[in-house]
Amino acid sequence: MFDDLVRIDLRHAQPDLHIDVHEVLCDGDLTAARWTMGGTATHEFKGPPATGKSYVMSGMSIAKWENDKIVEEWTVYNLLGALQQVGIIPEMDHGRHRVDRTTLCPGHPVGAQPRRAALTPAPAPRPPRAAR
């Protein structure tokens, strides 16, 4: 999880911070948790400014335990979505920003269907040597 300094700074930046743990799974020395976290960006936190807007972010964590202590942890979460919700990163306007597939796939006209490899049937298995 977060180290103490980050937790204290985050709690100061977002006094209404809350974390909801939805599931926890255990297997041997590993635990996995699915969670959501939310709050309101009322103060600056590690660079991003306070915007006064709220967010909800989902994530998952896997922890490895030894002697009742976490010794390794892997966490993924939707930081981009949270930064968009509080207005630090603009959300993509799909109506104005179109992907030009000719730049993504040079040589393929826009709207062209992807080519599929022709599948040929596998040859019939040969009989064992003794039967020949």
C-alpha positions in Angstrom: 0.0 0.0 0.0 1.1 3.7 0.2 3.9 4.5 2.5 3.1 6.8 5.5 4.3 10.1 3.9 2.2 9.6 0.8 -0.8 8.6 2.9 -0.5 11.7 5.1 0.0 14.0 2.1 -2.9 12.4 0.2 -5.2 12.7 3.2 -4.3 16.4 3.5 -4.9 17.0 -0.2 -8.2 15.1 -0.1 -9.8 15.3 3.4 -12.8 13.3 2.2 -10.7 10.5 0.8 -12.3 7.0 1.0 -11.3 3.6 -0.1 -13.8 0.8 -0.6 -12.4 -2.8 -0.8 -14.8 -4.9 -2.8 -13.1 -8.4 -2.9 -10.1 -10.0 -1.4 -8.8 -13.3 -2.6 -6.1 -15.4 -0.8 -3.9 -18.2 -2.2 -0.9 -19.3 -0.2 1.3 -16.3 0.5 -0.6 -14.0 -2.0 -3.6 -11.8 -1.6 -5.5 -9.9 -4.3 -7.9 -7.1 -3.7 -10.2 -5.1 -6.0 -11.0 -1.6 -4.7 -12.2 1.8 -5.6 -10.9 5.1 -4.1 -12.4 8.6 -4.3 -12.1 12.0 -3.0 -12.1 15.7 -3.8 -9.0 17.5 -5.0 -9.1 20.3 -2.4 -5.4 20.8 -2.0 -2.3 20.3 -4.2 -0.9 16.8 -4.1 2.6 16.0 -5.5 2.3 18.5 -8.3 -1.2 18.4 -9.6 -3.2 21.5 -8.4 -6.4 21.5 -6.4 -9.4 21.8 -8.6 -12.3 21.3 -6.2 -13.6 18.4 -8.3 -14.3 14.9 -7.1 -13.2 11.6 -8.7 -13.6 7.9 -8.3 -10.8 5.6 -9.3 -10.8 1.8 -9.5 -7.8 -0.5 -9.0 -6.4 -3.9 -8.1 -3.5 -4.9 -5.8 -1.7 -8.1 -5.3 0.5 -8.6 -2.2 3.1 -11.2 -1.2 3.3 -11.9 2.5 6.1 -13.3 4.7 5.9 -13.5 8.5 2.6 -11.5 8.5 4.1 -8.6 6.6 3.8 -7.5 3.0 7.2 -7.9 1.3 6.1 -7.2 -2.3 3.1 -5.5 -3.8 1.8 -4.9 -7.4 -0.9 -2.4 -7.9 -2.7 -1.1 -11.0 -5.2 1.8 -11.0 -7.0 4.2 -13.4 -5.0 7.3 -12.8 -5.8 8.8 -16.2 -9.5 8.5 -15.5 -9.1 10.2 -12.1 -7.0 13.1 -13.6 -9.6 13.6 -16.3 -12.4 13.6 -13.7 -10.7 16.4 -11.7 -10.0 18.4 -14.8 -6.2 18.1 -14.9 -6.1 16.2 -18.2 -8.9 17.0 -20.7 -11.2 14.2 -21.7 -11.0 13.1 -25.3 -13.8 14.6 -27.5 -14.3 11.7 -29.9 -16.5 13.9 -32.1 -13.7 16.3 -32.9 -10.6 14.0 -32.8 -10.8 11.4 -35.4 -8.2 8.7 -35.9 -6.7 8.7 -39.4 -6.1 5.1 -40.1 -4.0 5.9 -43.2 -1.3 7.2 -40.8 -1.7 4.2 -38.5 -1.6 1.7 -41.3 0.2 3.2 -44.3 -0.8 1.7 -47.6 -4.3 0.7 -46.4 -7.1 2.9 -47.6 -9.5 4.3 -44.9 -12.4 1.8 -44.4 -10.5 -1.1 -45.9 -11.1 -4.4 -44.2 -8.1 -6.2 -42.6 -6.8 -9.0 -44.7 -7.2 -12.5 -43.4 -4.6 -15.2 -44.0 -6.0 -18.1 -46.0 -6.1 -21.2 -44.0 -5.3 -24.5 -45.7 -6.4 -27.8 -44.2 -3.7 -29.8 -42.5 -2.5 -32.8 -44.5 -4.0 -36.2 -43.5 -1.8 -38.0 -41.0 0.4 -40.7 -42.5 -0.2 -44.3 -41.4 2.4 -45.9 -39.1 5.4 -47.5 -40.8 4.5 -51.0 -39.9 1.2 -50.8 -41.8 2.9 -49.8 -45.1 
